[in-house]
Amino acid sequence: MSLYRMLMLSSAVAAVAVPAVANANAFYLQEQSVRGAGRAFSGEGADTGAASLWWNPAAIAGITNRSVVLGATGIIPKGDVSDVATRIIRPGQAPASVGGNRVSSDPINFGIVPNGAVAVPLTDRLAVGLAVTSPFSFTTNYEDNSWARYTADKTKLRTIDIQPSIAFAPTDWLRLGGALNVEYSDATLSNALPNLSPLQADGQQTLKGDGWDLGWTAGAQMHNEIVTVGVSYKSRIKHKLDGNITTTGLLGPLAAQNRSIDAGASFSTPWQLIMSARVNATDALTLNGQIVRMGWSEFDAIRLGAPVNAAIPENYRNTWTFAGGVDYAVSPDWTLRAGVQHAQTPTRTGERDARVPDSNRWIYATGTSYQLTPAFSVDLSASYVDFKTATIDRTTAAYAGTAVQTPILVSGTLTGAHAIVLGVGGRLTF
């Protein structure tokens, strides 16, 4: 198989699937390796081969065979986003209930997260690779009469990250790597708009946009026969979207706002500092650990350009994830895995909205790999994600800064939230 055909194959697989809810925190998807999912992503930055390219480009330095990795992960989320006492204050009127369905069940859509990577050695110390992933993607879809409709109706974010990488092993104990992240993003955000009379049907506003942007990744691995330590850094990516805002259904004095206008938008995804270790405790048992610091404070707002010139505040905070896991070689062909991870949410109490109903979580994972032939192995993984109960509580306002400003005093909860995550993948070396 030529290098060109391998690149096209991994790109096609990553482009056709539809990602959904995040399994790490907020709308970040860490499901970029089925092998890694089986141990709760507890040692990816210190492992080797194409399957670890997303976390650390140094992972392919010193490889001796060409390899292709393809995988897909299905995420099945469950949970209720419920109204407690949300109020709307129309101009000149007393606070009133927003009405509508007070419980929105399973607003985060089921989806499939793809991943693909290739790696090719050029010499015994130099290698190149390509990873194609969807790292920041999710969909929330509330019914038209949901209590959350004024702050979140339908929200979709899709990203495709193309990461060409190069890695070099200057010594027998050190691997170095660097990569460019070429990322496409496509976003849609919509919400209902209240008319001035509660007897009138709601209007609607939709923001759409897409664009291509750049970031970078750099990493290193230090290793001996017992321990491998990996450190890598993924830069933030500032996304600039070209799109439009469409407003419909407003009545009376508000009707003049019904229109579609071209408008750009921008937002930044977080940087990541990834610190990993793998320890060969015995010939069969490997212990894994990984700590990730995520710079979610970069996602402070979604900024709308001219002629709107406004910002949607987000005010995310920087977070930590902590993971530990094991690989156990039952035989030369069969490996079992398990792991646990704790991830903080970047959303803040008092500023959490229904678009990303996120909370702190625990992830419990298991997985296996089996070498079907000398050249091909299959990976399987299964995880259970347990989300903490959280409040949905960010106050917002329709027509902010005008004479008809209409505050929405949000008071809701996220309860019973969990997800089942199943992955299948294959690795081919030749």
MARVEXSE-306638 format. One record per residue (C-alpha): residue in one letter; x, y, z. Coordinates in pm, 1 decimal. Layout:
<nodes>
+------+----------+----------+----------+
! code !        X !        Y !        Z !
+------+----------+----------+----------+
!    A !        X !        Y !        Z !
...
+------+----------+----------+----------+
</nodes>
This chain:
<nodes>
+------+----------+----------+----------+
! code !        X !        Y !        Z !
+------+----------+----------+----------+
!    M !      0.0 !      0.0 !      0.0 !
!    S !    147.9 !    339.9 !   -100.5 !
!    L !    188.4 !    625.8 !    148.6 !
!    Y !    -58.1 !    831.0 !    -60.6 !
!    R !   -327.3 !    561.7 !    -35.1 !
!    M !   -272.6 !    527.0 !    342.4 !
!    L !   -316.8 !    903.3 !    391.3 !
!    M !   -633.8 !    912.2 !    182.6 !
!    L !   -781.5 !    612.2 !    366.7 !
!    S !   -735.1 !    759.7 !    714.0 !
!    S !   -864.5 !   1101.3 !    597.1 !
!    A !  -1180.4 !    949.8 !    446.9 !
!    V !  -1267.6 !    749.0 !    757.4 !
!    A !  -1231.7 !   1055.3 !    981.6 !
!    A !  -1441.8 !   1272.7 !    752.5 !
!    V !  -1753.1 !   1059.1 !    713.9 !
!    A !  -1846.8 !    978.2 !   1073.8 !
!    V !  -2051.6 !   1203.4 !   1301.1 !
!    P !  -1908.3 !   1285.4 !   1646.3 !
!    A !  -2120.4 !   1371.3 !   1946.8 !
!    V !  -2080.9 !   1435.2 !   2319.7 !
!    A !  -1739.0 !   1481.2 !   2475.5 !
!    N !  -1593.9 !   1218.0 !   2704.9 !
!    A !  -1305.9 !   1422.6 !   2850.7 !
!    N !  -1445.6 !   1762.7 !   2943.6 !
!    A !  -1685.1 !   2015.9 !   2790.5 !
!    F !  -1677.9 !   1957.0 !   2412.6 !
!    Y !  -1330.8 !   1800.9 !   2388.0 !
!    L !  -1325.5 !   1444.1 !   2256.8 !
!    Q !  -1030.9 !   1236.9 !   2377.5 !
!    E !  -1144.3 !    925.9 !   2184.7 !
!    Q !   -856.9 !    937.1 !   1936.8 !
!    S !   -742.0 !    578.1 !   2000.0 !
!    V !   -938.2 !    262.7 !   2080.3 !
!    R !   -625.5 !    117.0 !   2239.8 !
!    G !   -602.0 !    422.2 !   2466.9 !
!    A !   -972.8 !    413.1 !   2551.9 !
!    G !   -929.3 !     65.0 !   2702.1 !
!    R !   -705.7 !    206.8 !   2977.9 !
!    A !   -894.7 !    538.6 !   3021.4 !
!    F !   -627.4 !    728.3 !   2825.4 !
!    S !   -376.6 !    680.1 !   3103.6 !
!    G !    -48.0 !    652.2 !   2914.3 !
!    E !    -92.5 !    774.1 !   2558.5 !
!    G !    176.8 !   1041.6 !   2562.7 !
!    A !    438.0 !    780.2 !   2662.9 !
!    D !    329.9 !    496.7 !   2431.6 !
!    T !    472.9 !    438.1 !   2084.7 !
!    G !    334.6 !    398.3 !   1734.9 !
!    A !     77.7 !    570.6 !   1515.5 !
!    A !   -201.9 !    518.3 !   1772.0 !
!    S !    -37.1 !    774.8 !   2003.6 !
!    L !     32.2 !   1045.2 !   1741.8 !
!    W !   -248.4 !   1276.7 !   1858.2 !
!    W !   -101.4 !   1297.1 !   2208.6 !
!    N !    268.5 !   1304.6 !   2125.0 !
!    P !    432.1 !   1320.0 !   1778.1 !
!    A !    752.6 !   1178.3 !   1931.7 !
!    A !    567.9 !    843.2 !   1958.6 !
!    I !    678.7 !    736.0 !   1608.1 !
!    A !   1051.7 !    814.5 !   1635.4 !
!    G !   1258.5 !    499.1 !   1589.6 !
!    I !    976.8 !    281.4 !   1451.6 !
!    T !   1088.4 !      4.0 !   1216.2 !
!    N !    764.4 !    -74.1 !   1026.5 !
!    R !    500.3 !    123.2 !    841.5 !
!    S !    164.8 !    117.9 !   1019.3 !
!    V !   -198.9 !    217.7 !    975.8 !
!    V !   -442.9 !    260.7 !   1265.5 !
!    L !   -818.0 !    305.5 !   1217.3 !
!    G !  -1088.7 !    314.3 !   1480.6 !
!    A !  -1437.4 !    430.6 !   1569.4 !
!    T !  -1598.9 !    495.9 !   1905.3 !
!    G !  -1973.3 !    509.9 !   1968.6 !
!    I !  -2089.0 !    734.2 !   2255.1 !
!    I !  -2434.8 !    678.7 !   2406.5 !
!    P !  -2514.5 !    965.5 !   2648.2 !
!    K !  -2806.4 !    981.3 !   2890.0 !
!    G !  -2929.4 !   1246.2 !   3131.6 !
!    D !  -3197.8 !   1502.8 !   3214.9 !
!    V !  -3167.8 !   1881.1 !   3190.2 !
!    S !  -3455.2 !   2007.9 !   3405.0 !
!    D !  -3610.7 !   2342.3 !   3490.4 !
!    V !  -3616.8 !   2440.6 !   3857.4 !
!    A !  -3738.7 !   2800.6 !   3857.8 !
!    T !  -3633.5 !   2975.1 !   3534.8 !
!    R !  -3799.5 !   3313.9 !   3486.7 !
!    I !  -3834.8 !   3557.6 !   3197.4 !
!    I !  -3878.9 !   3933.1 !   3253.8 !
!    R !  -4042.3 !   4100.2 !   2954.9 !
!    P !  -4034.5 !   4483.1 !   2939.6 !
!    G !  -4291.0 !   4631.4 !   3177.1 !
!    Q !  -4404.7 !   4289.1 !   3303.6 !
!    A !  -4349.4 !   4091.2 !   3620.6 !
!    P !  -4114.0 !   3791.1 !   3617.3 !
!    A !  -4291.6 !   3484.6 !   3479.1 !
!    S !  -4215.1 !   3121.2 !   3412.6 !
!    V !  -4060.2 !   3048.4 !   3073.3 !
!    G !  -4311.8 !   2764.9 !   3034.0 !
!    G !  -4257.5 !   2476.4 !   2798.5 !
!    N !  -4146.2 !   2122.1 !   2872.7 !
!    R !  -3971.9 !   2132.1 !   3212.5 !
!    V !  -3759.6 !   1819.4 !   3156.2 !
!    S !  -3542.9 !   1766.7 !   2847.3 !
!    S !  -3419.8 !   1408.0 !   2841.4 !
!    D !  -3102.6 !   1311.6 !   2655.3 !
!    P !  -3043.9 !   1644.3 !   2475.7 !
!    I !  -2687.2 !   1543.0 !   2384.1 !
!    N !  -2695.1 !   1332.3 !   2070.5 !
!    F !  -2553.8 !    985.0 !   2019.5 !
!    G !  -2260.4 !    985.6 !   1782.1 !
!    I !  -1959.3 !    807.2 !   1640.0 !
!    V !  -1608.8 !    946.8 !   1686.1 !
!    P !  -1360.7 !    840.6 !   1414.6 !
!    N !   -984.1 !    828.6 !   1431.4 !
!    G !   -712.2 !    734.0 !   1187.1 !
!    A !   -333.1 !    755.6 !   1171.0 !
!    V !    -42.3 !    636.8 !    959.2 !
!    A !    330.5 !    627.6 !   1031.5 !
!    V !    624.0 !    559.1 !    798.8 !
!    P !    992.0 !    520.5 !    898.1 !
!    L !   1236.5 !    703.6 !    670.7 !
!    T !   1548.4 !    580.9 !    851.7 !
!    D !   1606.2 !    386.1 !   1172.5 !
!    R !   1575.1 !    716.3 !   1365.8 !
!    L !   1351.0 !    939.8 !   1150.9 !
!    A !    978.8 !    891.4 !   1078.1 !
!    V !    681.1 !   1083.6 !    944.6 !
!    G !    314.9 !   1035.6 !   1021.6 !
!    L !    -35.6 !   1171.8 !    985.6 !
!    A !   -326.3 !   1163.7 !   1231.1 !
!    V !   -681.0 !   1260.0 !   1130.6 !
!    T !   -916.3 !   1318.2 !   1424.5 !
!    S !  -1224.7 !   1507.8 !   1541.7 !
!    P !  -1109.2 !   1652.9 !   1874.8 !
!    F !  -1368.5 !   1922.9 !   1947.3 !
!    S !  -1718.4 !   1814.6 !   1846.5 !
!    F !  -2063.2 !   1778.0 !   1999.0 !
!    T !  -2434.7 !   1819.5 !   1933.1 !
!    T !  -2712.1 !   1922.6 !   2169.2 !
!    N !  -3068.7 !   1921.9 !   2041.4 !
!    Y !  -3353.9 !   2046.2 !   2260.5 !
!    E !  -3717.5 !   2015.6 !   2159.8 !
!    D !  -3883.2 !   2335.0 !   2030.0 !
!    N !  -4091.2 !   2376.7 !   2347.8 !
!    S !  -3811.0 !   2305.6 !   2595.6 !
!    W !  -3773.0 !   2535.7 !   2895.8 !
!    A !  -3411.3 !   2589.7 !   2775.9 !
!    R !  -3511.7 !   2717.0 !   2430.3 !
!    Y !  -3413.3 !   3082.5 !   2493.9 !
!    T !  -3055.1 !   2988.0 !   2582.8 !
!    A !  -3002.5 !   2667.0 !   2383.9 !
!    D !  -3210.3 !   2518.7 !   2106.8 !
!    K !  -2979.0 !   2333.6 !   1868.9 !
!    T !  -2601.1 !   2346.1 !   1892.4 !
!    K !  -2356.1 !   2167.2 !   1664.0 !
!    L !  -1978.3 !   2184.2 !   1646.4 !
!    R !  -1770.9 !   1966.1 !   1414.2 !
!    T !  -1394.1 !   1975.5 !   1381.5 !
!    I !  -1159.7 !   1773.5 !   1162.8 !
!    D !   -794.3 !   1794.0 !   1265.9 !
!    I !   -526.6 !   1690.1 !   1015.2 !
!    Q !   -193.7 !   1648.8 !   1194.9 !
!    P !    115.7 !   1583.9 !    979.1 !
!    S !    403.2 !   1488.7 !   1210.9 !
!    I !    778.4 !   1430.2 !   1202.8 !
!    A !    984.5 !   1257.9 !   1472.4 !
!    F !   1351.7 !   1191.9 !   1533.5 !
!    A !   1546.4 !    983.4 !   1786.2 !
!    P !   1879.5 !   1168.2 !   1839.4 !
!    T !   1993.7 !    909.4 !   2097.3 !
!    D !   1889.8 !    561.2 !   2206.9 !
!    W !   1699.5 !    706.6 !   2506.5 !
!    L !   1540.6 !   1022.8 !   2360.0 !
!    R !   1267.5 !   1075.7 !   2101.2 !
!    L !   1157.0 !   1418.0 !   1974.6 !
!    G !    859.2 !   1512.3 !   1759.4 !
!    G !    670.7 !   1804.4 !   1612.2 !
!    A !    345.6 !   1845.8 !   1421.0 !
!    L !    124.8 !   2098.2 !   1248.8 !
!    N !   -248.2 !   2090.7 !   1329.1 !
!    V !   -463.3 !   2195.1 !   1033.1 !
!    E !   -815.7 !   2215.0 !   1171.0 !
!    Y !  -1150.9 !   2266.5 !    999.6 !
!    S !  -1448.3 !   2374.3 !   1210.6 !
!    D !  -1817.2 !   2396.3 !   1128.5 !
!    A !  -2056.8 !   2542.5 !   1388.4 !
!    T !  -2429.0 !   2606.5 !   1422.1 !
!    L !  -2588.1 !   2772.1 !   1727.6 !
!    S !  -2958.5 !   2849.5 !   1749.0 !
!    N !  -3204.3 !   2961.6 !   2014.5 !
!    A !  -3558.5 !   3090.1 !   2042.0 !
!    L !  -3627.0 !   3462.7 !   2085.2 !
!    P !  -3918.6 !   3582.2 !   2299.2 !
!    N !  -4169.6 !   3822.2 !   2148.7 !
!    L !  -4289.4 !   4105.5 !   2369.2 !
!    S !  -4619.1 !   3935.0 !   2448.3 !
!    P !  -4626.0 !   3590.9 !   2612.7 !
!    L !  -4926.6 !   3515.9 !   2391.4 !
!    Q !  -4715.7 !   3539.9 !   2075.8 !
!    A !  -4510.4 !   3251.5 !   1936.9 !
!    D !  -4135.2 !   3267.5 !   1975.5 !
!    G !  -3899.1 !   3392.3 !   1709.3 !
!    Q !  -3575.3 !   3216.6 !   1616.6 !
!    Q !  -3209.8 !   3309.4 !   1572.3 !
!    T !  -2942.0 !   3089.5 !   1410.0 !
!    L !  -2568.2 !   3147.0 !   1376.8 !
!    K !  -2374.0 !   2937.7 !   1122.6 !
!    G !  -2011.6 !   2948.1 !   1015.4 !
!    D !  -1706.3 !   2746.7 !    916.1 !
!    G !  -1333.7 !   2793.7 !    855.2 !
!    W !   -979.7 !   2649.3 !    845.9 !
!    D !   -717.8 !   2736.6 !   1109.8 !
!    L !   -374.5 !   2627.9 !   1233.7 !
!    G !   -206.1 !   2511.0 !   1553.4 !
!    W !     95.3 !   2299.3 !   1647.3 !
!    T !    211.5 !   2013.7 !   1871.2 !
!    A !    557.8 !   1935.5 !   2011.0 !
!    G !    667.1 !   1647.9 !   2231.0 !
!    A !    946.4 !   1434.2 !   2371.2 !
!    Q !    986.1 !   1087.9 !   2519.9 !
!    M !   1266.9 !    962.8 !   2744.7 !
!    H !   1294.5 !    588.0 !   2794.0 !
!    N !   1494.6 !    289.4 !   2909.4 !
!    E !   1405.5 !    -78.2 !   2940.9 !
!    I !   1174.7 !    -15.5 !   3238.6 !
!    V !   1029.3 !    336.5 !   3221.5 !
!    T !    908.7 !    567.5 !   2944.9 !
!    V !    818.9 !    929.1 !   3024.7 !
!    G !    643.4 !   1149.0 !   2770.7 !
!    V !    575.4 !   1523.5 !   2771.9 !
!    S !    393.6 !   1711.1 !   2495.9 !
!    Y !    224.0 !   2044.1 !   2435.5 !
!    K !    -64.7 !   2114.3 !   2199.0 !
!    S !   -121.4 !   2480.6 !   2120.6 !
!    R !   -452.7 !   2659.4 !   2131.7 !
!    I !   -621.1 !   2711.7 !   1795.7 !
!    K !   -801.9 !   3036.9 !   1730.1 !
!    H !  -1089.7 !   2955.9 !   1498.9 !
!    K !  -1221.8 !   3223.1 !   1265.9 !
!    L !  -1553.1 !   3132.0 !   1104.6 !
!    D !  -1717.8 !   3291.8 !    804.8 !
!    G !  -2095.1 !   3267.6 !    821.3 !
!    N !  -2426.0 !   3439.2 !    881.3 !
!    I !  -2689.6 !   3514.6 !   1144.8 !
!    T !  -3055.0 !   3461.2 !   1054.7 !
!    T !  -3343.5 !   3597.9 !   1263.3 !
!    T !  -3707.3 !   3505.8 !   1194.8 !
!    G !  -4049.4 !   3512.1 !   1360.5 !
!    L !  -4028.4 !   3842.0 !   1552.3 !
!    L !  -4349.6 !   4043.1 !   1562.8 !
!    G !  -4462.0 !   4402.3 !   1622.8 !
!    P !  -4182.0 !   4647.7 !   1714.8 !
!    L !  -3928.5 !   4363.4 !   1690.8 !
!    A !  -4015.9 !   4266.3 !   1334.0 !
!    A !  -3748.9 !   4494.9 !   1186.5 !
!    Q !  -3485.3 !   4254.6 !   1321.2 !
!    N !  -3605.5 !   3971.0 !   1094.3 !
!    R !  -3321.5 !   3934.7 !    845.0 !
!    S !  -3011.6 !   3738.7 !    749.7 !
!    I !  -2674.2 !   3911.4 !    767.9 !
!    D !  -2320.5 !   3798.6 !    693.3 !
!    A !  -2109.6 !   3793.8 !   1007.5 !
!    G !  -1787.8 !   3630.0 !   1117.8 !
!    A !  -1727.0 !   3465.5 !   1452.4 !
!    S !  -1417.3 !   3359.6 !   1643.6 !
!    F !  -1334.7 !   3141.6 !   1941.8 !
!    S !  -1031.2 !   2954.7 !   2074.3 !
!    T !   -997.3 !   2589.9 !   2170.3 !
!    P !   -768.1 !   2512.2 !   2466.8 !
!    W !   -398.3 !   2433.6 !   2478.9 !
!    Q !   -294.6 !   2106.3 !   2643.4 !
!    L !      9.8 !   2007.8 !   2848.3 !
!    I !     25.8 !   1626.7 !   2855.9 !
!    M !    250.5 !   1439.3 !   3103.0 !
!    S !    260.5 !   1059.1 !   3078.4 !
!    A !    452.0 !    759.5 !   3208.5 !
!    R !    458.0 !    384.1 !   3140.9 !
!    V !    638.8 !    139.7 !   3370.7 !
!    N !    718.3 !   -222.8 !   3282.6 !
!    A !    644.3 !   -369.6 !   3625.3 !
!    T !    693.3 !   -728.2 !   3499.4 !
!    D !    733.6 !   -896.6 !   3162.3 !
!    A !    352.5 !   -906.3 !   3136.2 !
!    L !    231.5 !   -603.3 !   3336.5 !
!    T !    265.2 !   -236.9 !   3234.6 !
!    L !    148.8 !     45.1 !   3462.8 !
!    N !     26.9 !    368.8 !   3299.3 !
!    G !    -31.3 !    720.2 !   3429.5 !
!    Q !   -122.9 !   1048.0 !   3264.8 !
!    I !   -195.1 !   1402.9 !   3381.3 !
!    V !   -331.4 !   1665.7 !   3143.3 !
!    R !   -358.7 !   2037.9 !   3208.6 !
!    M !   -605.2 !   2198.8 !   2966.8 !
!    G !   -604.4 !   2572.7 !   2902.5 !
!    W !   -978.8 !   2616.1 !   2875.2 !
!    S !   -953.5 !   2981.6 !   2981.5 !
!    E !   -878.5 !   3043.4 !   2612.2 !
!    F !  -1249.0 !   2973.9 !   2551.1 !
!    D !  -1359.2 !   3293.4 !   2723.6 !
!    A !  -1613.4 !   3407.5 !   2462.9 !
!    I !  -1754.2 !   3354.9 !   2115.0 !
!    R !  -1691.7 !   3687.4 !   1943.0 !
!    L !  -1913.9 !   3806.4 !   1658.7 !
!    G !  -1762.0 !   4043.7 !   1404.3 !
!    A !  -1908.9 !   4336.8 !   1212.0 !
!    P !  -2181.2 !   4441.1 !   1180.3 !
!    V !  -2286.6 !   4270.5 !   1507.7 !
!    N !  -1969.3 !   4345.2 !   1708.5 !
!    A !  -2078.1 !   4154.1 !   2017.6 !
!    A !  -1952.8 !   3866.0 !   2231.1 !
!    I !  -2120.7 !   3562.9 !   2386.8 !
!    P !  -1939.2 !   3514.3 !   2720.9 !
!    E !  -1823.4 !   3162.0 !   2813.3 !
!    N !  -1562.0 !   3219.5 !   3089.4 !
!    Y !  -1432.0 !   2863.4 !   3101.1 !
!    R !  -1162.3 !   2775.9 !   3356.4 !
!    N !   -841.1 !   2574.3 !   3315.4 !
!    T !   -878.8 !   2210.4 !   3421.1 !
!    W !   -691.7 !   1890.8 !   3514.5 !
!    T !   -748.4 !   1528.9 !   3420.1 !
!    F !   -584.4 !   1241.6 !   3609.0 !
!    A !   -575.6 !    884.4 !   3476.5 !
!    G !   -420.8 !    553.3 !   3575.6 !
!    G !   -435.8 !    216.2 !   3406.7 !
!    V !   -274.5 !   -118.4 !   3330.5 !
!    D !   -188.0 !   -333.4 !   3030.0 !
!    Y !   -154.6 !   -706.3 !   3095.9 !
!    A !    -17.7 !   -945.2 !   2833.9 !
!    V !   -207.8 !  -1269.6 !   2884.9 !
!    S !     -6.4 !  -1419.4 !   2597.9 !
!    P !    215.7 !  -1286.3 !   2318.3 !
!    D !   -100.4 !  -1232.4 !   2109.2 !
!    W !   -355.2 !  -1120.1 !   2371.4 !
!    T !   -348.6 !   -808.6 !   2592.4 !
!    L !   -605.4 !   -693.9 !   2848.9 !
!    R !   -642.4 !   -333.6 !   2967.3 !
!    A !   -824.2 !   -136.2 !   3235.7 !
!    G !   -813.4 !    218.2 !   3368.9 !
!    V !   -987.4 !    498.9 !   3553.7 !
!    Q !   -986.6 !    873.0 !   3491.1 !
!    H !  -1115.7 !   1177.6 !   3675.2 !
!    A !  -1181.2 !   1488.6 !   3466.9 !
!    Q !  -1278.4 !   1836.6 !   3582.8 !
!    T !  -1532.5 !   2040.6 !   3391.9 !
!    P !  -1418.4 !   2381.2 !   3263.7 !
!    T !  -1770.3 !   2521.1 !   3310.9 !
!    R !  -1829.3 !   2728.2 !   3624.3 !
!    T !  -2119.9 !   2722.3 !   3867.5 !
!    G !  -2319.8 !   3038.0 !   3802.1 !
!    E !  -2209.5 !   3048.0 !   3437.2 !
!    R !  -2313.1 !   2705.5 !   3304.3 !
!    D !  -2567.5 !   2700.9 !   3022.5 !
!    A !  -2770.4 !   2428.4 !   2856.3 !
!    R !  -2564.4 !   2429.6 !   2534.2 !
!    V !  -2287.1 !   2234.9 !   2709.6 !
!    P !  -2451.1 !   2078.1 !   3019.2 !
!    D !  -2119.0 !   1958.0 !   3158.4 !
!    S !  -1991.3 !   1852.4 !   3501.2 !
!    N !  -1701.7 !   1674.9 !   3672.3 !
!    R !  -1684.7 !   1307.7 !   3583.1 !
!    W !  -1528.3 !    969.2 !   3649.2 !
!    I !  -1446.8 !    733.1 !   3363.3 !
!    Y !  -1412.3 !    356.6 !   3417.4 !
!    A !  -1266.8 !    167.5 !   3122.2 !
!    T !  -1163.6 !   -175.3 !   3002.7 !
!    G !  -1030.4 !   -305.9 !   2673.3 !
!    T !   -837.5 !   -570.1 !   2488.2 !
!    S !   -616.7 !   -624.9 !   2185.2 !
!    Y !   -565.6 !   -946.4 !   1992.6 !
!    Q !   -301.2 !  -1015.8 !   1729.2 !
!    L !   -499.9 !  -1194.7 !   1458.9 !
!    T !   -200.9 !  -1225.6 !   1225.7 !
!    P !    163.2 !  -1118.4 !   1254.8 !
!    A !     67.0 !   -796.0 !   1074.1 !
!    F !   -285.3 !   -719.2 !   1200.5 !
!    S !   -435.2 !   -670.8 !   1547.3 !
!    V !   -783.9 !   -571.0 !   1658.2 !
!    D !   -862.1 !   -336.1 !   1951.0 !
!    L !  -1183.7 !   -326.0 !   2155.8 !
!    S !  -1281.3 !    -91.6 !   2440.2 !
!    A !  -1575.5 !    -17.7 !   2668.6 !
!    S !  -1616.2 !    269.2 !   2915.9 !
!    Y !  -1873.3 !    399.0 !   3160.4 !
!    V !  -1876.6 !    774.5 !   3227.2 !
!    D !  -2044.3 !    900.1 !   3545.1 !
!    F !  -2125.7 !   1274.2 !   3553.1 !
!    K !  -2179.6 !   1466.3 !   3875.3 !
!    T !  -2512.5 !   1645.2 !   3923.8 !
!    A !  -2470.0 !   2014.0 !   3834.7 !
!    T !  -2667.7 !   2336.3 !   3805.3 !
!    I !  -2764.7 !   2505.5 !   3477.7 !
!    D !  -2760.6 !   2865.1 !   3591.3 !
!    R !  -2618.8 !   3129.3 !   3357.8 !
!    T !  -2840.0 !   3439.3 !   3336.7 !
!    T !  -2871.8 !   3582.3 !   2988.0 !
!    A !  -3085.4 !   3841.3 !   2807.6 !
!    A !  -3254.3 !   3877.7 !   2472.6 !
!    Y !  -3206.0 !   4214.2 !   2298.7 !
!    A !  -2936.5 !   4308.1 !   2553.1 !
!    G !  -2852.9 !   4676.0 !   2572.5 !
!    T !  -3177.3 !   4793.1 !   2411.3 !
!    A !  -3501.4 !   4938.6 !   2547.0 !
!    V !  -3665.6 !   4595.2 !   2514.1 !
!    Q !  -3394.1 !   4398.9 !   2694.8 !
!    T !  -3552.7 !   4075.0 !   2819.9 !
!    P !  -3358.3 !   3895.1 !   3094.6 !
!    I !  -3377.2 !   3514.4 !   3123.6 !
!    L !  -3303.9 !   3413.4 !   3484.0 !
!    V !  -3193.8 !   3053.8 !   3432.4 !
!    S !  -3235.0 !   2799.1 !   3711.9 !
!    G !  -3203.5 !   2434.9 !   3611.5 !
!    T !  -3014.8 !   2112.7 !   3685.4 !
!    L !  -2828.9 !   1832.2 !   3511.1 !
!    T !  -2919.9 !   1501.1 !   3676.4 !
!    G !  -2878.5 !   1131.4 !   3609.3 !
!    A !  -2610.4 !   1196.6 !   3348.8 !
!    H !  -2390.6 !    911.9 !   3227.6 !
!    A !  -2257.2 !    767.4 !   2903.8 !
!    I !  -2161.2 !    429.0 !   2765.3 !
!    V !  -1867.4 !    440.7 !   2523.7 !
!    L !  -1779.9 !    148.4 !   2294.0 !
!    G !  -1483.5 !    136.1 !   2056.0 !
!    V !  -1348.7 !    -93.2 !   1785.6 !
!    G !  -1033.8 !    -49.7 !   1580.8 !
!    G !   -755.4 !   -221.3 !   1395.1 !
!    R !   -377.6 !   -180.4 !   1354.4 !
!    L !   -184.9 !   -295.7 !   1049.7 !
!    T !    196.1 !   -306.9 !   1027.8 !
!    F !    404.3 !   -397.8 !    725.3 !
+------+----------+----------+----------+
</nodes>
